[in-house]
Amino acid sequence: MGAGRNGLRPLKMKYRKRVQIVSVKLVREASVTYAARKIKAPEDAAALIRDFIEEADREHFIAVYLNAKNEPTAIHTVSVGTLNSATVHPREVFKVAILANAAAIILAHNHPSGDPTPSRDDFAVTERLIEAGHLMGIEVIDHVVVGSEGRYTSLKEKGMI
């Protein structure tokens, strides 16, 4: 490339990258009523979430977001999986927690087999989410595994949390 009229070489055109300007919103899809105003015990949490996931034919992992008084403010389906697993990433759990201004979270999922006994994977994902919650300043106060016929297991009651 030769010199231009002024004796200087023309500058190579640099390509500019476009950056999106965004806003993030929490959208209310529906609402439900529940008997207990506060979540005081694992059975309160199980009663709240049972209607959502007890009879599902695949694993559903949900999070219940609580305010500082342990009152539920939002419920979010984090993941719908297969017959015996659901992929859960802290990013998906805590994205909604931040948008919902949650002080704490209760995790829950169902076992389509009907047996609410937690698996090793259930303990591992709970540990990972507790660690992420500590970093974010959002406490994970329980993880409830829902089975059939009203049965459930609370990892808090098991001493895991």
C-alpha positions as CSV (number, residue, x, y, z in Angstrom):
1,M,0.0,0.0,0.0
2,G,1.5,3.3,-1.1
3,A,1.6,6.6,0.7
4,G,-1.4,9.0,0.4
5,R,-1.4,12.6,-0.7
6,N,0.2,13.8,2.5
7,G,2.9,11.2,2.4
8,L,1.4,9.2,5.2
9,R,0.1,5.7,4.9
10,P,-3.7,5.4,5.5
11,L,-4.6,3.9,8.9
12,K,-6.1,0.4,8.7
13,M,-9.8,0.5,9.5
14,K,-10.4,-1.0,12.9
15,Y,-13.6,-2.8,13.3
16,R,-15.8,-1.8,16.1
17,K,-17.7,-4.3,18.2
18,R,-21.2,-3.7,19.2
19,V,-22.1,-4.0,22.9
20,Q,-25.7,-4.5,23.8
21,I,-27.4,-2.2,26.4
22,V,-29.7,-4.4,28.5
23,S,-32.0,-4.3,31.5
24,V,-33.0,-7.3,33.6
25,K,-36.5,-7.8,34.9
26,L,-38.2,-10.3,37.0
27,V,-41.5,-11.3,35.4
28,R,-44.3,-12.7,37.5
29,E,-45.9,-15.7,35.6
30,A,-48.5,-16.7,38.2
31,S,-49.1,-16.8,41.9
32,V,-50.3,-19.3,44.4
33,T,-51.8,-19.1,47.9
34,Y,-50.3,-21.2,50.8
35,A,-51.4,-21.8,54.3
36,A,-48.2,-20.9,56.3
37,R,-47.2,-17.3,56.1
38,K,-43.6,-18.2,57.1
39,I,-41.4,-21.2,56.5
40,K,-40.6,-22.2,60.1
41,A,-39.8,-25.9,59.6
42,P,-39.1,-28.4,56.8
43,E,-42.7,-29.6,56.8
44,D,-43.8,-26.0,55.9
45,A,-41.5,-26.0,52.9
46,A,-42.6,-29.5,51.8
47,A,-46.2,-28.5,52.0
48,L,-45.6,-25.5,49.9
49,I,-43.7,-27.3,47.1
50,R,-45.5,-30.6,47.1
51,D,-48.2,-29.4,44.7
52,F,-45.6,-28.3,42.2
53,I,-43.5,-31.4,41.9
54,E,-44.8,-34.4,43.8
55,E,-46.5,-36.2,40.9
56,A,-44.1,-35.2,38.1
57,D,-42.7,-37.9,35.9
58,R,-39.3,-36.3,35.6
59,E,-37.0,-34.6,38.2
60,H,-37.9,-31.0,38.7
61,F,-35.4,-28.8,40.7
62,I,-37.0,-25.7,42.1
63,A,-35.9,-22.9,44.4
64,V,-38.1,-21.0,46.9
65,Y,-36.8,-17.5,47.5
66,L,-37.4,-16.0,50.9
67,N,-37.3,-12.5,52.4
68,A,-35.5,-11.7,55.7
69,K,-38.6,-13.0,57.7
70,N,-38.5,-16.4,55.9
71,E,-41.6,-15.5,53.9
72,P,-41.7,-16.9,50.4
73,T,-41.6,-14.2,47.8
74,A,-40.9,-16.3,44.6
75,I,-40.7,-19.9,43.4
76,H,-38.6,-20.7,40.3
77,T,-38.2,-24.0,38.4
78,V,-34.5,-24.1,37.9
79,S,-34.3,-27.3,35.9
80,V,-36.4,-30.1,34.5
81,G,-34.4,-33.2,34.0
82,T,-34.9,-36.9,33.2
83,L,-36.4,-39.8,35.2
84,N,-33.5,-39.8,37.7
85,S,-31.5,-36.5,37.3
86,A,-31.7,-32.8,36.8
87,T,-28.8,-30.6,35.9
88,V,-28.4,-27.7,38.4
89,H,-25.9,-24.9,38.1
90,P,-25.4,-22.2,40.9
91,R,-25.7,-19.5,38.2
92,E,-29.3,-20.4,37.4
93,V,-30.3,-20.6,41.1
94,F,-28.7,-17.3,42.2
95,K,-29.7,-15.3,39.1
96,V,-33.3,-15.3,40.3
97,A,-32.3,-15.0,43.9
98,I,-30.7,-11.6,43.2
99,L,-33.6,-10.4,41.1
100,A,-36.1,-11.5,43.8
101,N,-34.0,-9.7,46.5
102,A,-33.8,-13.0,48.4
103,A,-32.2,-13.2,51.8
104,A,-32.4,-17.0,51.8
105,I,-33.3,-20.0,49.6
106,I,-34.9,-23.3,50.1
107,L,-33.9,-25.9,47.4
108,A,-36.3,-28.7,46.4
109,H,-36.6,-31.5,43.9
110,N,-38.7,-34.6,43.5
111,H,-37.8,-38.2,43.0
112,P,-40.2,-39.7,40.5
113,S,-39.5,-43.1,41.9
114,G,-41.5,-41.9,45.0
115,D,-38.5,-42.7,47.4
116,P,-37.3,-39.4,48.9
117,T,-34.0,-40.8,50.0
118,P,-31.3,-38.3,48.9
119,S,-28.6,-39.5,46.5
120,R,-24.9,-38.7,46.6
121,D,-25.5,-36.3,43.8
122,D,-28.2,-34.6,45.9
123,F,-25.7,-34.0,48.7
124,A,-23.0,-32.8,46.2
125,V,-25.2,-30.2,44.5
126,T,-26.4,-29.0,47.9
127,E,-22.8,-28.5,49.1
128,R,-22.0,-26.6,45.9
129,L,-25.0,-24.3,46.2
130,I,-24.3,-23.7,49.9
131,E,-20.8,-22.6,49.0
132,A,-22.1,-20.3,46.2
133,G,-24.7,-18.9,48.6
134,H,-22.0,-18.0,51.1
135,L,-20.1,-16.1,48.5
136,M,-23.3,-14.2,47.4
137,G,-24.5,-13.6,51.0
138,I,-27.7,-15.6,50.4
139,E,-28.2,-18.5,52.8
140,V,-29.4,-21.9,51.7
141,I,-31.5,-23.0,54.6
142,D,-32.7,-26.4,53.4
143,H,-32.9,-28.8,50.5
144,V,-36.1,-30.9,50.5
145,V,-36.4,-34.0,48.4
146,V,-40.1,-34.8,47.7
147,G,-41.3,-38.4,47.2
148,S,-44.8,-39.7,46.8
149,E,-47.7,-40.0,49.2
150,G,-46.6,-36.9,51.2
151,R,-43.2,-38.3,52.0
152,Y,-40.1,-36.0,51.9
153,T,-36.6,-35.8,53.3
154,S,-35.1,-32.6,54.6
155,L,-31.3,-32.3,54.3
156,K,-31.4,-29.8,57.2
157,E,-33.1,-32.4,59.4
158,K,-30.4,-34.9,58.3
159,G,-27.7,-32.5,59.6
160,M,-26.3,-31.7,56.1
161,I,-27.2,-28.0,56.4
